[in-house]
Amino acid sequence: MDLSVEICGLKFKTPIMPAAGPTVRNGDSLIKVAKGGAGGLVSKTLSDVPARVPRPCLIKVRESLMNAELWSDLSLEQWLKHELPKAKETGLPLIVSIGYTAEDVRKIAPKVAEVGADALELSTHHLSDVSTVTDAIKAAKEAVKIPVFVKVSPNVVGVAQFVQALEEAGADGIVAINAIGPCLAIDVENAMPMLGSPHGYGWLSGPAIKPFAVRYVAEIARAVKIPVIGSGGISTGRDAVEHIMAGALAVQVSTVAIIRGPKIYGLLADEMAKFMRAKGYNSINDFRGIALRHLSDQPLRTTPKPVEIIASRCNACGLCERYCIYEAIRIMGKVAKVDPVKCYECGLCVSVCPTRAVRF
């Protein structure tokens, strides 16, 4: 079984890599990511002016995070002389995230390519329209010979047309998506925003945004021919598989790495390998994009069909009964039973069953 992927000529030993953020804030942290089992590296976003990051800038919201992080607060010179050379010592493909405008890209791209960047990732987080992004892509393509990926904002309207314009401008790949926002969290004890940014606004990442991210990946994968790297809400190997089935070739993770540490990259790869063995998949391409053919513009059906209980898998935990708002499921003895008259086939029981004993 082979977990490796090749993107624009770069070979990654697994499809799991970090996303630009605090876990890749310098060379030492990038080395930790590599030791944790990542298949490739992505740096924090570099600019020619160090960021002045508001404090506090990171809070936990259940299993997700909100951040008011900006680009790197280290100087470009420090990245070029110290941090990127350290990352190169790992031997992994190094994607350097840079921002933001065409003018910025012209200054930064040649310098990071000279010290060994294997690809660029253009951050569009602070760019407002497609022409600004395409100008940045063209500037990058003129400045360097390495692949140029573009990380898209979840606030883009008409994403299919947007990424097609990026592809036409010369983008070699798309990364989707960035964190969602702006959002606001209030400390109710003090009636104060929990983040120190202007207005207390931040950006949401983690499990809460995964369905949104997967939808973006699917829409982009159907719109362009260039590779897509999924990002958003990945905390398990199955989450990574979901992105890949929606059309991604690889994935980036950040929130779960902040919460669980750098070992998560290898753990996610191991979970993916276990899933692949169980399903008989030999490579990532065996299941990449296989869900896309089922994404119809018509509903699956509009008349209910009672769910089925697989008795051999049911452990009578009672979750399905507790969640069923239609009172159609009861635990009887050591197994769940379904009332076919009451069952609305809403699907909630299928999604909460820990042993996958309920199916349509």
N, C-alpha and C positions, 0 to 999 in steps of 0.2 A: 504494500500500500504506500502511496506517495502523496504527501501533503504539500510538496513544493509547487510553486507557481512561478511563471515567468511573465513579467509585465514590462513591455517596451524594451526587451532585451535584458532586463535585470532579473536575476534569479533569486527568489526568496525561499528559504528552506521550509517555511510554513506561511500560510496566508495571514498570520496574526502579527500586527505591528502596532506601535503606539500612535496615538494622535497627538498633534501639536498641543502642548499644554504644560502644566507644572511638573509632570513626571519626566519630562525631557528638557528640563530648564538649563542644563549645562552638560559638559562632557562626562562628568562622573555619573550623573543620573542616566545618561545614555548607555554607559557601560553596564550599569545595574540592569537596565532594560534588556540588554543583550544577554547578560548572564541569566536573566529570568526566563529566557527561551523565546524571545521575539524572533520572527523570521526576517525582519528588516527594521530599520530605524527611521524615525521622523523627528526632526528637531522642533523646538519651540520656534514660533515665528520671529524672524530677524527683521530689524529695520535699521536705518542709519542713525536713528535717534533712539536712545534707550527709553523704554516706557516709564512713566511715573504712575505706578499701580496704586489704586486706592486701597486703603485698609479699613476694616477687614474686607477680604476679597473672595472668600470661599466658605460656603456653608452647606451642611447636609440637610436634605429635604427628603425624609424617609430614606429610601434606598437610592435616591438621585442626589445630584448636587446642583447648587446655583453658584455661579462665579461672576466676579467683576474683573477677571484677569484681562490683561491687554497683551501686547506682544512682549518680547523679552526685555527685561530691565538691565541686561548686560549690553555692553557696547559691541558694535559690529567688529571692532578691532579685536576685542577679547575672544569673540567667537572664532574669528579667522586664525588667530595665533594659538589659541589654547583649546577651546571647547570642541571644534570640529575635528582637529587632528586627533584628539582623544577618541572621538566616536569612530574615526576611520580605523583605529587600531583593532576594533572588534572584528573587522573583516566582513561585516554585514553591509548590504546595500544601504546607502545613506541618502535619504530624501531630506532636503533642507527647505523648510517653510520660510517664505519671505513675503513681505508686503510693501506697499499695497498698490500704488499707482505705477503707471508706465515709467515715470521719472525715477521712482524708487527702484524699480526693477532694473533699469539701465545701470544704476550705481552698484547695486548689490549682487546681481546675478553673476557677472563675470568673476567677481572676487570669490564667491563661494564655490564656483566651478573650479577655479584655479587651485583651491586647497582640497579638492577631492569630492565634492558633492556628486553623487551619481544621478540625481534628478532634483528638480525643483517642484515645490508645491506652492502655488500662488494662493495666498489667503485673500478672499474677497469680502471678509467680514465687514469692512468699513466702506465698501464700494456700493454705490446706489443704482447704477444702471449698466446695461450690457455693454455699451460702447466703452465705458471706463475699463471694464474687465477685458474686453477684446484688445484694447490698446495695450494693456499690461501683458497679455499673451504675446502679442506681436513684438513687443519690446524684448521679452524674454527669448523668443525664438531667434531674434536678430543677434542677441548678445551671447548665447551659449548653444552648444551642440547637444547637450544632454536633454533627456525627456522633461517635458513641462506638464505637470498636473495642476488642475485647478480645483480648489475646495469651494463648494458652493454654499451659499447661505440658504437656510430654510425659509427665508422671507421672500424668495424669488417668486414672482407671479408668472405663470406660463412657463414652467420649468423645462418642458420638452423643447420649446422654441429657443429658450435661453441657452441650453447646453448645445443645441445644434449650431448656434452662433459661435460658441466657444470652440467647437470642433472645427468649424470652417475657418476660424482665426488661427488654427494651428495647435490647439491643445492636444496633448498626447494621451490624456486620461482625465477622468473626473473623480473627485472625492466628495462623497455626500453622506452626511450633512454636517454643518457646524451646529453648535448649541442653539437652542431655541430661546427667543426673547424679543424684547426685554420683558423680564418678570419682576415681581416684587414680593418680598417676604418681610413681615412685620414681627418684631419682638413684642408680644402682647404685654409682657411684664413692664416694659419701659415705653411702650408706644413709639418705638423707634424702628426705622428700617434696619435689617440685620446686616446689610452690606454697606460699605462706606463710599460707594460710588455716587455720582450725581443722581438725585431722586431715589437713591437706594436700589436702583435697577441692576439686574443681573441676567445671566443666561443659564437656562436649564439644560442639564445633560444627565445621562443615565437611563435606567430602565423605563422611566416615564415617557421618553421620547422615541423608544424603539419602533412602535408601529408607524409613526410619522416618518422615521428614517427609512424603514423598509419600503414604504410606499414611494418615497423619493427615488430610492435605488431602482425600483422596478420601472418607474416612469422614465428615468434617465436611460436605463439599459435598453429600453425599447426605442429610444429616440436617437441614439448614437451608435457608431461602430467602434469607437475607442473604448479602452478598458474603464471599468467603474470600480472604485474602492469604496466599500460601505463603511459608514461611521455613524454611531448613534445608538445608545442603549444596549450595547453588547456586554453581557455579564456572564454568559455561559457559552459552552461550545455549541449548543443548539441555537443560541442567538446568532452566532457567527454563521452557522449553516443556513439559517433563515435569510440572512443578507445575501448569501451566495446563491441560494435557490431563487432569489429575486433578481439575480443578474450580476452581483458583484464578483470580482475575481479574487479580491482580498479584503481584509477589514482592518480598521483602526480602532483602538480602545483607549480610553483615558479614565473615565469615572471609576470603573471597577479596579483599575490599577492604583488609583489614589486610595481607595477603600481597603483593598486586599494586598497591595504591594506588588513588586515586580515579578514575583513568581507566577502571577496570573497568566502571563503570556504562554508559558509552557503548559500550564494547567488547561487553558482553553484549547490548545493544540491537541493535548491528550484526550480531552472530551470529544473533540471533533473526530479524532482517530477511532475512538470507541464507537461513535455513531456510524462512521463509515464502514467499520467492520460488520456491525450489526445489519446494515443495509446492503452490504455487498458492493460498496463503491470502492474503486481502486485509486481514483484520483479526484481532485477538485473538479475537473472538467466533466466528470461523470454526472454531477448533479448541479453544476452551475446553470442558473437560469431555467431550471426545469419547471418552476412554478408559473412562469410567465404565460405559458399556453393555457393556463386555467383562469387567467384574469380576463373574464368576459365582461362586456358592458351590460349584460343582462343578469338578473338575479338567478341564483341556482334553482330555487323553487319558491313558491309563495304559499303552498299548502303544507301543513305539518306532517311529518312522519316520525312516530315515536322513536326515541333513542333506544338503544339496545344495551343491556348489561352483560358483560362477559363474566360469568360467575366465577370462573377459575382465577380471575385477576382481582375480584372484589375482596377487600379486606374489611368491609362493613364499617369504615371509618366515620360515615355519616355526613361527609362534606357535601355530597350531592343533595341529600335531603335538606340540609341546613340552607343551602343556596337556592333551592328550587322555589321561586316565588309563586309558582302555579300549583304547588302542593301535589305534584305528580309522582314524587319518589318517596318511598318509605323503606327503612331498613327492617327486613323481616327475617328473623333468625340471624344468619351470618352472611346475608347477601342483600343488596339493594334490589327493589322491585319497582317497576314503572307502571303507572296507570296510563294506558294508551289513550284514554278519553281526555284526560287532563293535560297530557304532555303537549306543550306548545312548540317543541323543538327550537327553543331559543338558543340552545347550545352552551349555556353557562356551565351546566354540569360536566360536559365533555372537557371544558377548559380547566376546571378545578380538580378533577379526579387525579390523585397522585399516582395511581397505578395504571392509568389509561384503561380502566375497566368499562368506561362508558363510550359508546361510539354511535355515530349516525347510521 
